[in-house]
């Protein structure tokens, strides 16, 4: 399917965590079908397996594959959990950049930085807090350009500074929450002067 060709090409650049002899299903298509499953409401590894099972014949026909069955949900979990998140993020940033046409890039843009808590990411059993992400959203293109993790012991401010340093924000208006209106001291605070005694 031609419309997916650029994305499949980018997904092919993500290193495969499996051994060569264990690659029955090609990684770019596992990733693409996982994305399609999530977009259509899937929220688990089993739902990804179900999506591929239900649509396997149409997916084979559309992408020239010969899958006789869907990979098991345990295989999908092993593959997805074995990926390097940084490799995946860089590929999706390149994909987002490719979706922005020349006109959008050259005209003034507005990028909104906003933090989000990942629903269901907390774990009371292991006392793990909910994961937080900061994303950059191009309001004109209606496109998420990038994500970055917010450190559990920190907040959005250093994450926003890092994300802005990684993006091309020339001729761009950046909007942020009121949290970012704080002034960051450029030098250490002065110690209060001691009062001299009058004696």
Secondary structure, 3 states (H helix, E strand, C coil): CHHHHHHHHHHCCCCCCCCHHHCCCCHHHHHHHHHHHHHCCCCCHHHHHHHHHHHHHHHHHHHCCCCCCCCCHHHHHHHHHHCCHHHHHHHHHHHHHHHCCHHHHHCCEEEEEEEEECCCCCECCCCECCCEEEEEEECCCCEEEEEEECCCCCCHHHHHHHHHHHCCCCCEEEECCHHHHCCCCCCCCCCCCCCCCCC
